Amino acid sequence: MVVPALLLCLSFGYTAALKPTCLSAQLRRPGDYIIGGLFPFGTDTVNLTARSEPTVVVCERLFVDGLLWALGMRFAIDQINNSTWLLPGVKLGYDMHDTCFEPVVALQPSLLFLTQNGTRGIGVLCNYTDYQPRVTAVIGPHKSDLCLVTAKLFSFFLIPQVSYGASSEKLSNTELYPSFYRTVPSDKNLVEAVVLLLNKFGWNWIATIGSDDEYGKGAMGLFLSLAGNHSICIAFEGLIPTDLTDPTAKNQLEDIINLINKTKVNIIVLFAFIQPAQALLEHSIRMGLSKKVWIGTEAWMLSDIAASIPNIQSIGTVLGFVMKAGTVPGFQQYVADLFTSVQQEEFCQESRELNHLMNSDMLDTHCKQCDEISLQDVSSLLSRSQTHPVYVAVYSVAHALHRALGCTHRACPKAPVRSWQLLRFMDTLPFTVNGQSFRFDESHGTNTGYNLIFWSWKNTTLTYLPVGDYEETLYINKSKIRFHTADQKEPTSECFRHCKPGQFRQIKGFHLCCYDCTDCPENTFWSTKDSSTCTACPEHQWSPARSTQCHDRSERYLFWKEPLTIALLMLMSITISLICLTAALFLKNLETPLVQAAGGKLNLLALFSLTLLCLSCCLYIGKPSDNLCMTQQIAYALCLNGCFSTFFIKSLEITLVTEFPRCAPTFLHWVTQRRAWLLLTLCLLTQCLFCFCYLHLGPDYLVADYKSLQTEVLLVCNTASWFAFALLHGYNGCLASACFLCTFMVQTAGKKYNTARGITFAILIYFIIWIFFIAIFATLKTVLKSVTQIGTILATTLGILGTYYIPKCYIILFKPHLNTVDYFQHSIKEEPEEDSQ
């Protein structure tokens, strides 16, 4: 029924289009509460830079979409006025003015809305709580840069302003714009959708262009910040001048096209309103820009102006997002009926009389060119004009007013309501429009989502084909998209290849998109797709080069089953066997002169200490602990002290006999027989005292070393205090030094037995071994540190055996004629004589 009626109205409107109508008079109506409207009825203003006086700016050409938005507001208010459940008994009025897409034009009606009701002035007051402006709320304007100007004015008075098109993210700041609302999503949502679209197709080398206004620059800024986080490289970014009459505008557009050609991108993201977008597309066609994929927004994609550009099909593929907007039932028929009515003189006369009630002489910035337009001129836009956001905006104000008045479903009290009183209800409560529920979020916006639209051409007919949608996730039906390529498949637009797993992007030069794929080094791993860095593994883990994950480190210490450990244990067993054999031989020949001259029973204690010293090698094998690290040094010091104490007693005896023969009878009994054991006990107790100091000052402790080995954690004993370490082992060094000083100058005649020589060489070997041990022990940080300590113990033990005990065993076993009382008495008696000579 609607289509035949619309066709009938079209035919009638075409015959009657020759005479002016009174459509411009339909943009104002009196009422109990007036709602202001700011709509772009005109476009193409006179050059604003030439203005020398603050006169009204003239718009040269009618913008039909703006007129339809205004009629959408009129339709919504007429519905509300005829409603029996929303604002019953209350009549809403409206006053709509032109913005001409210019802030300077939008300011004039905005100031009019702020004037005190019934006057021409704005009161300068300290408190505006009881101030009653001309309008209760404002619908519009459409563009973000206009809203940034008007929203500050209306926010000062806390007048609700609901925009049906401003999407700038700046307007989400409710501290700066507390009374600003919008029924469209923010640019932030749009940009997120565009980035997801690029990722879906793998396009990472693109150009982005925006109009030189708040919408274009704001959306581009959001896009640039988000694109970098999703591995999308911007080959070129440019701004289209808004003043296209400027002589330099043409050169700027040509430079943009040339730079697009130079970067060789296949994807262009365009954030612009229709006029700048039209200028860019026309220059692209004229300059022969090769076919590209153009990603746009509803700001230009749904415009007949863009679709009617000559040879527009040659630009390539057009994809873009348009806001999901519901239909406005009955609006097309309403517009058709209105265009019929405005051609009737009786209807027009009634409209003019109503306009006189609103003080029409104050400001005339209404749609002057609307009277020259017919239904045929707007019919092509009726089906796709985004009227729904305007429709929802009006209903949001009506619902807030309904609650502020305390209306029931039957009637509303006729009470004065201040504009600021509506804000509380707009912030908190949802409202319903044609069965669909809406609510303003924390940033005073509504996110209805987007439809992905594809420009589908069939010959010269353009169809806006839905191929996907975006709310929180993006869905694309790729089978419906026919790209401009020869095989109609999606083109590629990559300046770089994706790095393989385990590789990171190493930037070359200054451009973030120019890089080499480099393998992640050892102990790092690749964590994020196309990451520009590799993530270091945690300390307890490791990874090989070009790894995508870390592995737990295995513990490393000297294991029992290692070949090196087995070899050391075999050497230890041999050493202990030699000690035991020596001890057995000495025990069997304990009363012989040779054994008595070597120290007698003290030798058995010394050999027992050496046996314990060898067995302490086992402390260095296996998993260490703090207690084990502490025990290693104490065991070494005490066992070695047991051996050196016997050497010290024997050295004192030799010194008394050889160097102080006259004092020898007096003091010799302190280093022989039973009193020698008392001296030995005193030496051991002194070493125990130093062990206690070592424990108090800082014993060795276990350290987990993650740096020395690549794939393992090295468990080693670390020296906490080198002073305590020196104190513990220094005492044995002092005993060894005393032994050396007492014995190295003692001389005997040839072929005579020299007891001192064995002690001298044993101590000398001990010093040599410790010089190497200290140098290696202080620098080594591997399991060889434990091997070094074991080797030092075994080398010291074998050195003492080889220089002091083995020669005596040789005499006992192979030269028993030297192991006699006569031989030793003769040797001792001759020594002083030789010394005196």
PyMOL commands that set and color helices and strands:
alter all, ss='L'
color gray80, all
select helices_A, chain A and resi 2-16+23-27+48-50+64-81+103-114+144-157+169-172+187-201+214-230+247-263+274-286+298-301+304-307+312-315+331-341+345-356+368-372+375-382+388-405+419-428+478-480+563-588+593-598+601-620+626-659+664-670+673-697+722-743+755-779+784-814+816-818+821-836
alter helices_A, ss='H'
color red, helices_A
select strands_A, chain A and resi 28-29+33-39+42-45+59-62+92-98+137-139+161-163+180-182+205-211+233-240+267-271+292-297+316-323+431-433+436-438+450-458+461-470+474-476+503-507+515-519+524-525+535-536+541-542+551-552+554-556+701-705+712-718
alter strands_A, ss='S'
color yellow, strands_A
deselect
rebuild
show_as cartoon
